[in-house]
């Protein structure tokens, strides 16, 4: 019985989706992945990543060396695309509404030894992780999962900039770390800030590396 995907997901289709995510973007982008060996191959992991375009979730999903379940905004789960997302095990989240259903689904995946991906910024922006929501900290407190920060740069074309030919995209996996999340809302707030700082630091590190390698 597969435990690293939500109930109802099709493992074979999930794996096909990963292959598409790994190879499907290479004709259009020059993709470089750093630190992939840092991804824990087994055990519960909460992956946190920055978010500036719709490409990051697909890219990370494909490049990871193990299956992953991402919390995805509800608006994406419409029509055939929505059925496809559910079939590969992705979980819809209603933004701005209190709803523990997706978090409880994620808890089940983590307790089964799976990896759950969260974009703590909540919405797309510049990807600098200036703010963060508390879902990742809640999942860690509920399951004891290890945290894994992942930064991606190069997916966002600044407004007004001309279209780029095969732009360079960098994905950097940070060091996994454990975090003790205190009780109550205060514990979530404090832990969320630690997660935000760790992820923002990784984004800064990747930015510096991209500048050096221009």
N, C-alpha and C positions, 0 to 999 in steps of 0.2 A: 504494500500500500504506500503510495506517495504521500509524504508528510510535509514536503517543502513547498507545496502549492495549495491554494485554497480548494475547498471541496467543489467539485464540478469542473475544475480546470482540466485541460487535455495536455498531459506532459509532452506528448510527441509534437503537438502544435506549438507549445511553448518553446521547445528546442529548435523547431524550424524558425520561429520568430527571432530567436537569439542569433541564428546563423545569418538571417537577413540583416539584423542590426549590426552584425560584425563586418559584413562584407558589402552591404548594399550602398553605403555612403562613400566608399573609397573612390569611385570614379569622379565624384564631385568635390571631394575634400582630401587634403593631405592630413591624415590622422596620425598623431603620435600619442602613445600611451606610456605613462611613466609609473613605475611602482606597482605593476599588476601583481607581482609576487607577494605583496602585502595583504592581499585579500585572503582572509581565513577560508580554507577550503571546506570546513565543516563547522557545525555549531550555529547557534542563533546570533545573527548580526543585524544591527540597525544601521543602514547606510544613509548618511546625510550628504546632500550635494547642493551646490549653488544652482541657480535657475535663471537663465536669461533668454532662452528660446525653447521651442518645442523639440529641438534636436537632442538636447542633453539626455532626456529620459531614454530615447531610443538608442543613443550611442552607448550610454552606460550599460543598459540592458544587454546589448550585444557584446560588449567588450569584457564583461565580467566572466571569470572562469567557472561560474556556478549559476544555478537558477536564481532568479530574483523576482520578488513581488513588489510592485510600486503602488503607492497611494496616488491615484490620478484624479484630477478634477472631474466632477460628475458630468460636466458639459461634453466631455469627450465620449461618453457612453451613449451615443445615439446611433440608431440604424445598424448597418452591417459592421461599421467600425467598432461600435460599442459591444456587439456580440463577439467580435474578434478579440477585443481586449479582455473580456470576461473569460473567453475560452483559453487564453494564454495565462490566466491567473492574476490579472491586474485588478485592483480594488478601487471602486469609485468613492470619492470623498466630496461632500457638499461643503463648499467654502462658506465661511461666515455663519454656519449653523451648528449648534451643538448636536453631534451625532456620533455615538460611540460604536455603532455597528461596524464601520470599517476598521476601527482600532481593535475591536475584539476579533475580527477576522485576522488581522495582522498578528495579534497575540497568539492565535492558534498556529499560524505559520511559524512563528518564532519558537513556540514550544515544541514544534515538530522538527526543530533544528534548521529552519529556513532562514533566508535573508530577505529583509524588508527594506525597501528604499523610500526615503522621505525627503521632500524638498522643504526644509524648514522656513524658507522665506514665504512660502504660501502661494505667491503669485510671481509671474515673470517680471524681471526688472533688469537692473544692471549686473546682477549676479555677484554683488560685493558682500552680501550677507550682512547688511546693516541692521536688519531685524530678523527675528526668528519666532516661530510658533512652538507650542509646547508638546506636539504630538510625539516627537522622537523621545523626549525625556519621559513621557508617560509610558511609552512602550518599554524603555529600558527599566523603569521602575517596576513594571508589571512582569517582566520576564528575566531580568538580569542579563540581557543580551549585550554583546560587545558592540561598541560604536566604531564605525568606519567612515572617515571623511573622504569625499571625492570632489575634486575641483575640475571644472571644464572651462576652457577659454577658446574663443575664436568662432563660436557658433552665432554670435549676435552681430549683425551688421548695423552700425550706428545710423541713426536717422539722417538722411541726406547724403550718405556716403554712396559712391558708385558701386555697382555690382562687382564682386571680386571673382577672379578666375581661380578655381580650386584653392580656396583659402585654407590656411593651416589651422587645424584644430588640435588642441592639446588637452589630454585628460590625465590628471595626476591623482593617484591613490595615496592617501596619507597613512600614517601609522595607526593601526587599530588601537583603541584604548577602552578601558573600563571606567565607569562613572557611577558613583554612589548617588542616588537621587533621594533627597530627604522627603519627609512626609508632608502632606498637604500642598496647598497652592504655592507656598513659599519655596518648598523643595523643588517643585517643577520650575519655578521662575529662575532660581539659582542655577539649576542644572542646564536649563535652556540657554542661559547666558554663557555657561562654559562651553556648550556645544557650538554656539554661534562664534565665539572667539576662536575656537580650534579650527572651525571650517573657514572663517574669514582669514585666518593666518595662512592656511593652505592655499587659498586663492591668491593672497599676496605673494606667496612663494612661487606659485606658478607664473604670475605676472612678471616677476623679476627674472625668472628663467627664460621666458619668452623674449624679454628685452635683450638679454645677453645673447640669445641665439637668432636674432633677427638677420 
